[in-house]
Amino acid sequence: MTYRIIKPEIIQSSMMNNTAMIKQFLELYILQTPVDFKHIAIAMSNKNKAEIAQYAHHIKPTMEYIGASDIRANFQELETLAKSDAPLIELENSFNTIDSQFRRLMSELESYLDSLS
């Protein structure tokens, strides 16, 4: 698989090239991150800008652990839009971009984890 979102070399480096540690990290990441992302989706459907900003702020640093700098920047944009009380259509557009990227990110992580077996 070609990785467009994650950077396996960053994951490997941050886990000291320890395959067992990488597998454990990825398994936890694949379980927890969708839960965190769901909080943003719920906040979006509730049009709760304070929670959108809060959850975007919470999830964005985790993107750096896997080398997903572009999606981290998009979470930052969503957080900034929510904090600045931007129109909901702008938040929705930003979220829709992230949602698409997030699905690709999870697929890449699962593929990468499978490649370690």
C-alpha positions as CSV (number, residue, x, y, z in Angstrom):
1,M,0.0,0.0,0.0
2,T,1.1,3.5,-0.7
3,Y,0.9,5.6,2.4
4,R,-0.4,9.1,1.7
5,I,-1.3,10.1,5.2
6,I,0.9,8.2,7.7
7,K,4.7,8.0,7.7
8,P,5.8,4.6,8.8
9,E,9.4,5.9,9.3
10,I,8.2,8.3,11.9
11,I,6.2,5.6,13.7
12,Q,9.3,3.4,13.6
13,S,11.6,6.1,14.8
14,S,9.4,7.1,17.7
15,M,9.0,3.5,18.8
16,M,12.8,2.9,18.6
17,N,12.3,0.4,15.7
18,N,10.8,-2.0,18.2
19,T,8.3,-4.0,16.2
20,A,6.5,-5.4,19.3
21,M,6.1,-1.8,20.6
22,I,4.9,-0.5,17.2
23,K,2.3,-3.3,17.0
24,Q,1.0,-2.5,20.5
25,F,0.9,1.2,19.8
26,L,-1.0,0.8,16.6
27,E,-3.5,-1.6,18.1
28,L,-4.3,0.9,20.8
29,Y,-4.3,3.8,18.4
30,I,-6.7,2.0,16.0
31,L,-9.0,1.3,19.0
32,Q,-8.9,4.7,20.7
33,T,-8.6,7.3,17.9
34,P,-12.0,6.5,16.3
35,V,-13.6,7.0,19.7
36,D,-12.0,10.4,19.9
37,F,-13.0,11.2,16.4
38,K,-16.6,10.2,17.1
39,H,-16.7,13.0,19.8
40,I,-15.9,15.6,17.1
41,A,-18.6,14.1,14.8
42,I,-21.2,14.3,17.6
43,A,-20.1,17.9,18.5
44,M,-20.5,18.7,14.8
45,S,-24.0,17.3,14.6
46,N,-24.9,19.2,17.7
47,K,-23.3,22.4,16.3
48,N,-21.4,22.8,19.5
49,K,-18.4,24.9,18.6
50,A,-16.9,24.8,22.1
51,E,-16.8,21.0,22.0
52,I,-15.6,20.9,18.4
53,A,-12.7,23.1,19.4
54,Q,-12.0,21.0,22.5
55,Y,-12.0,17.6,20.7
56,A,-10.1,18.9,17.7
57,H,-7.5,20.2,20.1
58,H,-7.4,16.9,21.9
59,I,-6.9,14.7,18.9
60,K,-4.5,16.8,16.8
61,P,-1.3,16.0,18.7
62,T,-1.8,12.3,18.2
63,M,-1.5,12.8,14.5
64,E,2.1,13.7,14.9
65,Y,2.9,10.3,16.5
66,I,2.1,8.7,13.1
67,G,3.5,11.3,10.8
68,A,0.1,12.6,9.7
69,S,1.1,16.3,9.7
70,D,-1.4,17.3,7.1
71,I,-4.4,16.0,9.0
72,R,-3.0,17.5,12.2
73,A,-3.0,20.9,10.4
74,N,-6.6,20.3,9.3
75,F,-7.6,19.6,12.9
76,Q,-5.8,22.8,13.9
77,E,-7.8,24.7,11.3
78,L,-11.1,23.2,12.6
79,E,-10.2,24.1,16.1
80,T,-9.3,27.7,15.0
81,L,-12.6,28.0,13.1
82,A,-14.6,26.8,16.0
83,K,-12.8,29.1,18.5
84,S,-13.3,32.1,16.2
85,D,-17.0,31.4,15.9
86,A,-16.8,30.9,12.1
87,P,-20.0,30.1,10.2
88,L,-21.1,26.5,10.6
89,I,-20.7,25.9,6.9
90,E,-17.0,26.6,7.2
91,L,-16.7,24.1,10.1
92,E,-18.7,21.6,8.1
93,N,-16.4,22.0,5.1
94,S,-13.3,21.6,7.2
95,F,-14.8,18.6,9.0
96,N,-15.8,16.9,5.8
97,T,-12.2,17.2,4.5
98,I,-10.9,15.7,7.8
99,D,-13.5,12.9,7.7
100,S,-12.3,11.7,4.4
101,Q,-8.7,11.9,5.5
102,F,-9.5,10.1,8.7
103,R,-11.0,7.1,6.9
104,R,-7.9,6.9,4.7
105,L,-5.7,7.2,7.8
106,M,-7.4,4.3,9.6
107,S,-7.1,2.2,6.5
108,E,-3.4,3.0,6.2
109,L,-2.8,2.2,9.9
110,E,-4.6,-1.2,9.6
111,S,-2.6,-2.0,6.4
112,Y,0.7,-1.0,8.1
113,L,-0.1,-3.1,11.2
114,D,-1.0,-6.1,9.0
115,S,2.4,-5.7,7.2
116,L,4.2,-6.1,10.5
117,S,2.7,-9.6,11.1
